[in-house]
């Protein structure tokens, strides 16, 4: 896995061993960042269930001013830390080794611009995470929430938390869902 574009372009990233994490494939990551390229520069980016940190590091490489990485697995946190050192982004990154719900409570920003959620598929983590995000003041009507999931997952439940799906991009086996807070 590597950084695709920006200041850390072509640098290789380490990933946790085993099947506990699924790094987003380079071509899917490239497609995603092409879709959000105008929103990334100067943004506060939050990478949830970070794994190797590849998504948040890609955002930093493309000009995000700050990134938060929330990950609970010790071996994954070691990879994130090593990757931040390799890419020289330690000064603009905060790594929280915590459960996502607790980690979200420890972010004290005025506004988060982009939040990326990629939990283990087929668990209740989507609902738990969106429920917690709905209570966070830094999630505004301008905050873009991107969820990576299995291609068959239904996100009609997001309305229960005050969100709405504005776009979906499907790939072969997974998809990206673009969610915003409903306008009042």
C-alpha positions in Angstrom: 0.0 0.0 0.0 1.2 3.5 -0.8 0.3 7.1 -0.7 -1.2 8.0 -4.1 -0.9 11.8 -4.4 0.3 14.9 -2.7 3.4 15.7 -0.6 3.9 12.1 0.5 3.2 10.6 -2.9 4.6 7.1 -3.6 5.7 6.5 0.0 5.0 3.0 1.1 2.8 2.4 4.1 3.0 -0.6 6.5 -0.3 -2.5 7.3 -1.2 -4.7 10.2 -0.6 -8.4 9.7 -3.6 -10.7 9.7 -7.2 -10.3 8.5 -8.4 -7.9 11.1 -8.0 -4.9 8.8 -8.9 -4.5 5.2 -6.8 -1.6 3.7 -8.8 0.3 1.1 -7.4 -0.7 -2.3 -5.3 1.9 -4.1 -7.6 2.3 -7.0 -10.7 2.7 -4.8 -8.8 5.1 -2.6 -7.8 7.1 -5.7 -11.4 7.2 -6.9 -12.6 8.4 -3.5 -10.1 11.2 -3.3 -10.8 12.3 -6.9 -14.4 12.7 -5.8 -13.6 14.8 -2.7 -10.4 16.5 -3.9 -11.8 20.0 -3.6 -12.9 19.4 0.0 -9.6 18.0 1.4 -7.2 21.0 1.3 -7.3 22.8 4.7 -9.7 20.3 6.2 -10.0 18.7 9.6 -10.1 15.0 8.7 -11.2 12.2 11.0 -10.3 8.6 10.1 -12.3 6.1 12.2 -11.4 2.4 12.5 -8.1 3.6 11.0 -6.3 0.3 10.5 -3.0 1.4 8.9 -4.1 5.1 8.7 -3.8 5.1 4.9 -7.0 7.1 4.3 -6.1 9.9 6.9 -2.5 10.0 5.6 -3.8 10.3 2.1 -5.9 13.3 3.2 -2.8 14.9 4.9 -0.7 14.3 1.8 -3.4 16.1 -0.2 -3.4 19.1 2.1 -5.7 18.4 5.1 -4.5 20.7 7.9 -5.2 18.1 10.7 -6.1 14.4 10.9 -7.4 12.3 13.8 -6.9 8.6 13.7 -9.1 6.5 16.0 -8.1 2.8 16.3 -8.4 0.4 19.2 -6.1 -2.4 18.0 -2.5 -2.1 19.3 -0.8 -3.5 16.2 -2.8 -1.2 14.0 -1.8 1.8 16.2 1.8 0.9 15.8 1.4 0.9 12.0 -0.3 4.3 12.0 2.5 5.7 14.2 5.1 4.2 11.9 3.3 5.5 8.8 3.0 9.0 10.2 6.8 9.0 10.9 7.5 7.8 7.4 5.4 10.5 5.8 6.5 13.2 8.3 2.9 14.0 9.4 3.4 13.5 13.2 2.9 17.2 13.8 -0.5 17.4 12.2 -1.9 14.1 13.4 -3.5 12.9 16.6 -3.7 9.1 17.2 -6.3 8.0 19.7 -6.0 4.4 20.8 -9.6 4.0 21.9 -12.9 2.6 21.0 -14.5 4.9 18.4 -17.3 6.1 20.6 -14.8 7.2 23.3 -12.4 8.6 20.7 -15.1 10.8 19.1 -15.8 12.3 22.5 -12.1 13.3 22.8 -12.0 15.4 19.7 -12.4 19.1 20.5 -12.7 20.9 17.1 -15.0 23.6 16.1 -15.9 21.7 13.0 -14.9 18.4 11.4 -14.9 18.7 7.6 -14.6 15.1 6.6 -15.1 11.9 8.6 -14.3 8.5 7.1 -15.8 5.4 8.7 -14.6 1.9 7.7 -15.5 -0.5 10.5 -15.5 -4.3 10.3 -18.4 -5.2 8.0 -21.6 -6.9 9.3 -21.4 -5.5 12.8 -23.5 -2.9 14.6 -20.6 -0.4 14.4 -22.2 1.7 11.7 -25.2 2.5 13.9 -23.2 3.0 17.0 -20.8 5.3 15.2 -23.4 7.4 13.5 -25.4 7.6 16.7 -22.4 9.1 18.5 -21.6 11.4 15.6 -25.2 12.8 15.7 -24.4 14.0 19.3 -21.1 15.7 18.4 -21.2 19.5 18.0 -18.3 19.4 15.5 -20.5 17.5 13.1 -22.3 20.3 11.3 -24.5 20.5 8.1 -21.2 21.0 6.2 -19.5 17.9 7.6 -19.1 15.2 5.0 -19.3 11.7 6.4 -18.0 8.9 4.1 -18.8 5.3 5.0 -17.2 2.3 3.4 -19.3 -0.8 3.5 -20.3 -4.0 1.9 -22.1 -3.2 -1.4 -25.3 -4.7 -0.2 -25.7 -2.7 3.0 -28.8 -0.6 3.4 -28.3 2.8 4.9 -31.9 3.9 5.2 -31.4 3.9 9.0 -29.3 7.0 8.9 -32.4 9.2 9.0 -33.0 7.9 12.6 -29.8 9.8 13.6 -30.6 13.0 11.7 -28.5 12.2 8.7 -29.3 11.8 5.0 -27.5 9.8 2.2 -26.7 12.2 -0.6 -24.6 9.9 -2.8 -23.4 6.3 -3.2 -20.4 5.1 -5.2 -20.5 1.3 -5.8 -17.5 -0.9 -6.6 -17.4 -4.7 -7.2 -17.8 -5.8 -3.5 -18.0 -2.5 -1.5 -19.3 1.0 -1.7 -18.8 4.5 -0.4 -21.8 6.2 1.0 -21.8 10.1 1.4 -23.8 11.3 4.3 -24.6 14.7 5.7 -26.6 16.0 8.6 -30.1 16.8 7.5 -30.7 20.5 7.1 -32.9 22.0 9.7 
